[in-house]
Amino acid sequence: MSRSRPPQTAPRCPRTTWRRLGGAALGAAALAGCGAPPTLVTYAPGSAVVPPAVAGSVAAAASGPAAAEPIARVAATTGDDSNSVRPANYQSDAPEPAASTPDGTGDDAAVAPLPAPLPEGLGADDPAGDTPATGEAVLEPLTLAEAEAAALARNPTLAGATAAVRKARGLYTQVGLRPNPTLGLVGEDVGEDGEPGRYGVFASQTFVRGNKLELSRAVESWEVRGLELRAEAQRLRTLTDVRQRFVRLLAAQRRVEIADELVALAESGVRLSEDLLNAGEVARPDVLQAQIQLGEVRIARENAAVARDAAWRALMAAVGTPGRPVRPAVGSLEGEPITADFEELLAGILAASPEVAAARARIERAKAALCRQRVQPIPNLNAQASLAYGVAGEEPVGGFQLGMPLPVHNDNRGNVAAAMADVHRAAADLARLELNLRSRLAAALADYQAAQNRATRLAEDVLPAARENLDLSEQGYRQGEFDAIRLVTARRSLFEAELARVTAAADRQEAAALIDGLLLSGALTDFPDAGGDNLQGVGLRDQALGGQ
């Protein structure tokens, strides 16, 4: 008769074993880099990150002149300094803040990236669609300065530009973060020959080589700079649109006033015809002709009021406050004449245009991306360490692994060629933009000069003659020398000349506003996003960590 054996249980782990396991975990964590947060690289203006696979001499690059401003003119082709990655200097005006530790103290090992300054008029606390304050006087005149201030605060495209810049900052931060370590438990020989086996911890870490993360952040820094410049361009587009629509509102109001004057003039003409009919000096058709003209000018008056209301709604749409009641606008259709010639205007626009500056920033970004792709073949290092103990008190067993991919098949030559093509494409786009600005300025200046000529001739020649013609026609009609047709024609000629002068003055001021706004218009133009839908910095971070 055999005796039943009790179930075998694993021996209890002594306290010293647990202490050893805890010490092994702490050691592995320190090996993996968990003990300190990663340092975020913040680029200073003029700094240069020279990848060893690209630069010929690090010392020469370090002793060279400081990098130029990102909007400095760059050549269409890359020269000897094209391998030098010059990050955008959007962080140069403020000191680097240290990241706060849990106890509230700063830590030099963790430096948060500095915020990029927003273009003027794009403050973080600006409202983006507030309704007008209650109690606002409906008939209080609207000024251009008030419309501009409201547009800078409430136009939704400017709020979108602010969000895009902030998103680009987030991508800039993300692409430079080091990969997280991996920490876990390991069990070996569990259940072999009825033994409990060995248990321990392991830690692994990927070490990114070739300055890939720093170079990726250099690329994104130029992306931030470019979006800041585009946001400034959108601000100018908004102001230009507001100014042009304000001019249209003033012109529409003036047309209503002219129509009112002509209505009063036509009503007096009807009364004059009726008085002369009663006196037996004119026939009934003269009265009917005067009444017909009165009806026509009343229709013109109503249409002018409709156009005025439409101009108000268009202005409020550009401002970002739709639905506000119609108010009178105060301003003048006269302005300082543009005396500079075409070449002077073009030189000023090319020097100050944020469009041109953004195109130059795209060239610098393409250069930085080229340097980034050239270091991609440098393999990352994958390290893993483990430490295990037996539960019965055996001596600890350690192990480690080191590995990296070998760039024998994929040396990233395709991405390097594509990045080089992007550099040339960005340079060609800058040349295209300069020619496009020249063409746009030629059209705008021609419109301004043509409108100026019309306004001058109408004010100096046509309008005085039309007024004198109307006075003489009324006198001759009273004296029976002229018929009603001549009087009606004289009134119509004056009305058309007044409207033509208003149109010419408005066209002139709209063209001047476009030139003053650096040829930028479109208050409701869609603003480009930062990085599309890829929240890893246009794939640069994934590429840096993947090692392929």
C-alpha positions in Angstrom: 0.0 0.0 0.0 1.6 3.3 -1.2 1.4 6.5 0.8 0.1 9.6 -0.8 2.6 12.4 -1.2 1.6 15.9 -0.1 1.6 18.5 -2.9 5.0 20.0 -3.5 5.1 23.8 -2.8 7.7 26.2 -3.7 10.0 27.3 -0.9 9.4 30.7 0.6 11.7 33.5 -0.6 13.8 34.9 2.1 13.8 38.6 2.7 17.3 39.0 1.4 16.1 37.6 -1.9 13.4 40.3 -2.2 15.9 43.0 -1.3 18.2 41.7 -4.0 15.4 41.8 -6.5 14.5 45.4 -5.5 18.1 46.4 -5.9 18.3 44.8 -9.3 15.2 46.6 -10.4 16.7 50.0 -9.3 20.0 49.2 -11.0 18.3 48.2 -14.3 16.2 51.3 -14.2 19.2 53.5 -13.8 20.9 51.6 -16.6 17.9 52.3 -18.9 18.0 56.0 -18.1 14.8 56.2 -15.9 16.5 58.1 -13.1 16.6 61.5 -14.9 14.2 63.1 -17.4 15.5 63.6 -20.9 17.0 66.9 -21.8 15.1 68.9 -24.5 17.4 70.6 -26.9 16.5 74.3 -27.4 18.3 76.0 -30.3 19.8 79.4 -29.9 20.1 81.8 -32.9 23.3 81.2 -34.8 23.9 77.7 -33.5 24.9 75.0 -35.9 24.4 71.3 -35.6 26.8 69.5 -37.9 26.2 65.8 -38.4 29.5 63.9 -38.5 28.3 62.0 -41.7 27.9 65.3 -43.5 30.3 67.9 -42.2 34.0 67.9 -43.2 35.2 69.7 -40.1 33.3 70.2 -36.9 35.9 72.7 -35.7 35.6 74.8 -38.8 31.8 74.8 -38.4 32.1 75.8 -34.7 34.4 78.7 -35.5 32.5 80.0 -38.5 30.3 83.1 -38.5 27.0 83.0 -36.8 24.0 81.9 -38.8 22.0 84.6 -40.5 18.5 85.5 -39.9 16.1 83.0 -41.3 14.6 85.5 -43.7 18.0 86.4 -45.2 18.3 85.9 -48.9 19.6 82.4 -49.8 21.0 81.1 -53.1 18.9 79.0 -55.4 21.5 76.2 -55.1 23.2 74.8 -52.0 26.8 75.8 -51.5 29.5 74.7 -49.1 27.5 75.7 -46.1 24.4 73.8 -47.1 25.3 71.0 -44.7 25.1 73.4 -41.8 21.7 73.2 -40.1 20.7 76.7 -38.9 17.6 76.5 -36.8 15.0 79.3 -36.8 15.6 81.9 -34.2 12.1 82.2 -32.9 13.3 81.5 -29.4 16.0 84.1 -29.1 14.2 86.8 -27.1 13.7 85.0 -23.8 15.9 83.0 -21.5 15.4 79.3 -21.2 13.1 78.3 -18.4 14.0 75.3 -16.4 11.3 72.6 -16.1 9.6 72.5 -12.8 10.1 69.5 -10.6 7.4 68.1 -8.4 8.6 70.3 -5.5 8.4 73.4 -7.6 12.1 73.9 -8.1 13.8 74.2 -11.5 15.9 71.4 -12.9 18.6 72.2 -15.4 18.5 68.7 -16.8 15.0 69.2 -18.1 14.6 72.3 -20.2 11.2 73.1 -21.7 11.3 74.6 -25.3 10.6 78.3 -25.3 7.3 79.5 -26.7 7.5 81.2 -30.1 6.1 84.8 -30.1 2.9 85.2 -31.9 2.6 87.8 -34.7 1.2 91.1 -33.7 -2.5 91.0 -33.2 -2.6 87.2 -32.4 -2.5 87.2 -28.6 -3.4 84.0 -26.8 -6.3 85.6 -25.0 -7.8 87.3 -28.0 -11.5 86.4 -28.4 -12.4 84.5 -31.5 -16.0 85.4 -32.2 -17.3 87.4 -29.2 -20.7 88.9 -29.7 -20.9 92.7 -29.5 -21.4 94.1 -26.1 -24.9 94.7 -24.9 -26.1 98.3 -24.8 -24.0 99.3 -27.9 -25.4 102.3 -29.7 -26.8 101.0 -32.9 -26.3 104.3 -34.8 -22.9 105.1 -33.4 -20.6 105.7 -36.4 -18.1 103.0 -37.2 -14.5 104.0 -37.8 -11.8 102.2 -39.7 -9.7 101.8 -36.6 -12.6 100.2 -34.7 -13.2 97.8 -37.6 -9.5 96.8 -37.8 -9.2 96.2 -34.0 -12.4 94.1 -34.0 -11.1 92.1 -37.0 -7.7 91.4 -35.3 -9.6 90.1 -32.2 -12.4 88.2 -33.8 -11.5 87.0 -37.3 -11.6 83.2 -37.1 -8.7 82.8 -39.5 -6.4 84.5 -37.1 -7.5 82.2 -34.3 -6.8 79.3 -36.6 -3.4 80.8 -37.4 -2.7 80.9 -33.6 -3.7 77.3 -33.2 -1.5 76.2 -36.1 1.5 77.9 -34.7 0.9 76.3 -31.3 0.5 72.9 -33.0 3.8 73.4 -34.7 5.4 74.2 -31.4 4.0 71.0 -30.0 5.5 69.1 -33.0 8.8 70.8 -32.4 8.8 69.6 -28.9 7.7 66.0 -29.8 10.3 65.3 -32.5 13.2 66.0 -30.0 12.1 63.7 -27.2 14.2 60.6 -26.5 12.5 57.2 -26.6 11.2 55.8 -23.4 13.0 52.9 -21.8 11.3 49.5 -21.2 11.3 47.9 -17.7 9.8 44.5 -17.0 10.0 41.2 -15.1 11.7 38.0 -16.5 11.2 34.4 -15.4 13.5 31.6 -16.4 13.4 27.8 -16.1 10.0 28.0 -14.4 8.6 24.5 -13.6 11.7 22.7 -14.9 12.2 19.5 -12.9 9.6 20.8 -10.5 11.7 23.8 -9.6 10.3 27.3 -9.2 13.0 28.7 -11.5 14.6 32.1 -11.4 13.0 35.5 -11.4 14.3 39.0 -12.1 14.0 42.2 -14.0 15.2 43.5 -17.3 15.5 47.0 -18.9 16.0 48.0 -22.5 16.7 51.3 -24.1 17.1 52.6 -27.7 20.0 55.1 -28.1 19.4 57.3 -31.1 22.7 58.1 -32.8 23.7 60.6 -35.4 22.0 63.6 -33.7 18.8 62.5 -35.4 16.5 64.0 -32.8 18.3 67.3 -32.7 18.3 67.6 -36.5 14.6 66.7 -36.5 14.0 69.5 -34.1 16.0 71.9 -36.4 13.6 71.0 -39.2 10.6 71.6 -37.1 12.0 74.9 -35.8 11.9 76.2 -39.4 8.4 74.9 -39.7 7.4 77.0 -36.7 9.1 80.0 -38.2 7.3 79.6 -41.5 3.9 79.3 -39.9 4.6 82.4 -37.8 5.3 84.3 -41.0 2.2 82.9 -42.7 0.2 84.0 -39.6 1.6 87.5 -40.1 0.6 87.3 -43.8 -2.9 86.3 -42.7 -3.0 89.3 -40.4 -2.1 91.6 -43.3 -4.7 89.9 -45.5 -7.3 90.5 -42.9 -6.4 94.2 -42.5 -6.3 94.7 -46.3 -9.7 93.1 -46.7 -11.2 95.2 -43.9 -9.8 98.4 -45.4 -11.1 97.6 -48.9 -14.5 96.6 -47.6 -14.6 99.7 -45.4 -13.9 101.8 -48.6 -16.7 100.0 -50.4 -19.1 100.8 -47.5 -18.1 104.5 -47.6 -18.7 104.5 -51.4 -22.1 102.8 -51.0 -23.1 105.4 -48.4 -22.0 108.2 -50.6 -24.1 106.7 -53.5 -27.1 106.7 -51.2 -26.5 110.4 -50.4 -26.1 111.2 -54.1 -29.4 109.4 -54.8 -31.1 111.3 -52.0 -29.9 114.6 -53.5 -31.1 113.6 -57.0 -34.5 112.5 -55.5 -34.9 115.9 -54.0 -33.8 117.5 -57.3 -36.2 115.4 -59.3 -39.1 116.2 -56.9 -38.4 119.9 -57.3 -38.4 119.3 -61.1 -41.8 117.7 -60.9 -43.1 120.7 -58.9 -41.6 123.1 -61.4 -43.2 121.2 -64.3 -46.6 121.2 -62.6 -46.3 125.0 -61.9 -45.4 125.7 -65.5 -48.3 123.4 -66.6 -50.7 125.4 -64.5 -49.4 128.6 -66.0 -49.9 127.2 -69.4 -46.3 127.4 -70.4 -45.6 123.6 -70.8 -47.6 120.6 -71.9 -48.7 117.6 -69.9 -45.8 115.4 -71.4 -43.3 117.6 -69.7 -44.8 116.8 -66.3 -44.9 113.1 -67.1 -41.3 113.1 -68.2 -40.3 114.7 -64.8 -42.4 112.1 -63.0 -40.7 109.3 -64.9 -37.3 110.5 -63.9 -38.4 110.8 -60.3 -39.5 107.2 -60.4 -36.2 106.1 -61.9 -34.1 107.9 -59.3 -36.2 106.5 -56.5 -35.4 103.0 -57.8 -31.8 104.0 -57.9 -32.1 105.2 -54.3 -33.5 101.9 -53.1 -30.9 99.9 -54.9 -28.2 102.1 -53.4 -29.5 101.3 -49.9 -29.5 97.6 -50.7 -25.9 97.8 -51.9 -25.0 99.7 -48.7 -26.5 97.0 -46.5 -24.7 94.4 -48.5 -21.4 96.2 -48.1 -21.9 96.4 -44.3 -22.6 92.7 -44.1 -19.5 91.9 -46.2 -17.4 94.1 -43.9 -18.8 92.4 -40.8 -18.0 89.0 -42.3 -14.4 90.0 -42.7 -14.3 91.4 -39.1 -15.8 88.2 -37.7 -18.9 89.8 -36.2 -21.8 88.8 -38.5 -25.4 89.8 -37.6 -24.5 93.2 -36.2 -27.1 95.9 -37.2 -26.2 98.4 -39.9 -24.4 101.5 -38.7 -23.1 104.5 -40.5 -19.4 104.6 -41.2 -17.2 107.7 -41.0 -14.2 108.2 -43.2 -13.0 109.7 -46.4 -12.5 108.4 -49.9 -9.5 110.7 -50.3 -6.0 109.6 -49.3 -2.4 110.4 -49.6 -1.3 109.8 -53.2 1.3 107.1 -54.0 4.3 108.9 -55.4 6.9 106.1 -55.5 7.6 104.4 -58.8 7.2 100.7 -59.6 10.7 99.6 -58.7 10.7 101.4 -55.4 7.4 99.9 -54.4 8.5 96.4 -55.5 11.8 96.7 -53.5 9.9 97.6 -50.4 7.4 94.8 -50.8 10.1 92.2 -51.4 11.9 93.4 -48.3 8.9 93.5 -46.0 6.6 90.8 -47.4 6.0 87.8 -45.0 5.2 85.8 -48.1 8.8 86.2 -49.2 10.1 85.5 -45.7 8.1 82.4 -45.5 9.4 81.2 -48.8 13.0 81.7 -47.6 12.1 79.8 -44.4 10.9 76.9 -46.5 14.4 76.9 -48.2 16.1 76.7 -44.8 13.7 74.0 -43.7 14.5 72.0 -46.8 18.2 72.3 -46.2 17.7 71.2 -42.6 15.6 68.2 -43.8 18.5 67.3 -46.3 21.0 67.2 -43.4 18.5 65.1 -41.4 18.1 62.5 -44.1 21.8 62.2 -44.6 22.3 61.0 -41.1 19.4 58.5 -41.2 21.7 55.6 -42.2 23.6 55.9 -38.9 22.1 53.0 -37.0 20.6 53.3 -33.5 21.9 51.2 -30.6 19.4 48.9 -28.8 20.6 47.8 -25.4 19.0 45.4 -22.9 20.2 44.2 -19.5 18.7 41.7 -17.1 19.3 40.4 -13.6 17.7 37.2 -12.1 17.7 35.4 -8.8 16.7 32.0 -7.8 14.0 31.8 -5.1 16.1 29.3 -3.1 18.9 31.9 -2.6 21.2 31.1 -5.6 23.6 33.6 -6.8 22.2 36.2 -9.2 22.5 35.7 -13.0 22.9 38.7 -15.2 22.8 39.2 -18.9 22.9 41.9 -21.6 22.2 42.4 -25.3 23.5 45.0 -27.7 22.2 45.3 -31.3 21.8 47.7 -34.2 20.6 47.4 -37.8 23.2 47.2 -40.5 22.5 49.7 -43.4 23.7 47.2 -46.1 20.5 47.4 -48.2 18.7 50.5 -47.2 21.1 53.5 -47.0 18.3 56.1 -47.3 19.5 57.2 -50.7 16.0 57.8 -52.0 15.0 60.1 -49.2 18.3 62.0 -49.6 17.6 62.5 -53.3 14.0 63.6 -52.5 15.3 66.1 -49.8 17.8 67.5 -52.3 15.0 68.0 -54.8 12.9 69.8 -52.1 15.8 72.3 -51.7 15.8 73.1 -55.4 12.0 73.2 -55.5 11.9 75.6 -52.5 14.4 77.9 -54.2 12.4 77.8 -57.4 9.3 78.6 -55.5 11.0 81.7 -54.1 11.9 82.9 -57.6 8.3 82.2 -58.7 6.9 84.2 -55.8 9.1 87.2 -56.6 7.8 87.2 -60.2 4.3 86.7 -59.0 4.6 89.7 -56.7 6.0 91.8 -59.6 2.9 90.8 -61.7 0.5 91.5 -58.9 2.1 94.9 -58.2 1.9 95.8 -61.9 -1.8 95.1 -61.9 -2.5 96.9 -58.6 -0.5 100.0 -59.5 -2.2 100.2 -62.9 -5.6 100.0 -61.3 -4.5 102.8 -58.8 -3.2 105.1 -61.6 -6.2 104.5 -63.8 -8.6 105.2 -60.9 -6.6 108.3 -59.9 -6.8 109.6 -63.5 -10.5 109.1 -63.6 -11.1 110.7 -60.2 -9.0 113.7 -61.2 -10.6 114.3 -64.5 -14.1 113.9 -63.1 -13.5 116.3 -60.2 -11.7 118.9 -62.3 -13.5 118.8 -65.6 -16.6 116.7 -65.8 -18.4 117.6 -62.6 -18.1 121.4 -62.9 -19.3 121.2 -66.5 -22.3 118.9 -65.5 -23.3 121.3 -62.7 -23.1 124.3 -65.0 -25.1 122.4 -67.6 -27.8 121.7 -65.1 -28.0 125.3 -64.0 -28.3 126.6 -67.5 -30.8 123.9 -68.5 -33.1 124.8 -65.5 -32.9 128.5 -66.3 -33.7 127.9 -70.0 -36.5 125.6 -69.1 -38.0 128.2 -66.8 -37.8 130.8 -69.6 -39.2 128.4 -72.2 -36.0 128.1 -74.2 -35.4 124.4 -73.6 -37.7 121.5 -73.4 -38.0 118.9 -70.6 -35.9 116.4 -72.4 -32.8 118.6 -72.1 -33.5 119.2 -68.4 -33.9 115.5 -67.7 -30.7 114.7 -69.6 -28.8 117.4 -67.6 -29.9 115.9 -64.3 -29.0 112.3 -65.5 -25.6 113.5 -66.6 -24.8 115.1 -63.2 -26.0 112.0 -61.4 -23.9 109.7 -63.5 -20.8 111.9 -63.1 -21.2 112.0 -59.3 -21.5 108.2 -59.2 -18.5 107.8 -61.5 -16.4 110.0 -59.3 -17.4 108.0 -56.2 -16.5 104.7 -58.0 -13.2 106.1 -59.2 -12.3 107.3 -55.7 -13.3 103.9 -54.2 -11.3 102.0 -56.8 -8.3 104.2 -56.1 -8.4 103.6 -52.4 -8.9 99.9 -52.7 -5.8 99.6 -54.9 -3.9 101.8 -52.5 -5.0 99.5 -49.6 -3.8 96.4 -51.5 -0.4 98.0 -52.2 -0.1 99.2 -48.6 -1.0 95.6 -47.4 2.0 94.2 -49.4 -0.4 92.8 -52.1 -2.0 90.4 -49.5 -5.8 90.1 -49.4 -8.3 87.5 -48.3 -9.5 87.8 -44.8 -11.3 84.5 -44.9 -8.7 82.5 -46.7 -8.1 79.0 -45.2 -4.9 78.9 -43.2 -2.5 75.9 -43.7 -2.2 73.3 -41.0 1.0 72.3 -39.2 2.2 68.9 -40.1 -1.2 67.7 -41.4 -2.6 64.8 -39.5 0.8 63.4 -38.4 1.3 64.3 -34.8 4.8 62.8 -34.8 6.4 65.7 -36.7 5.8 64.7 -40.3 7.2 61.3 -39.6 10.7 62.5 -38.6 10.4 61.1 -35.1 9.1 57.7 -36.2 11.9 57.6 -38.8 14.5 58.5 -36.2 13.4 55.8 -33.7 12.9 53.2 -36.4 16.5 53.2 -37.5 15.6 52.4 -41.2 
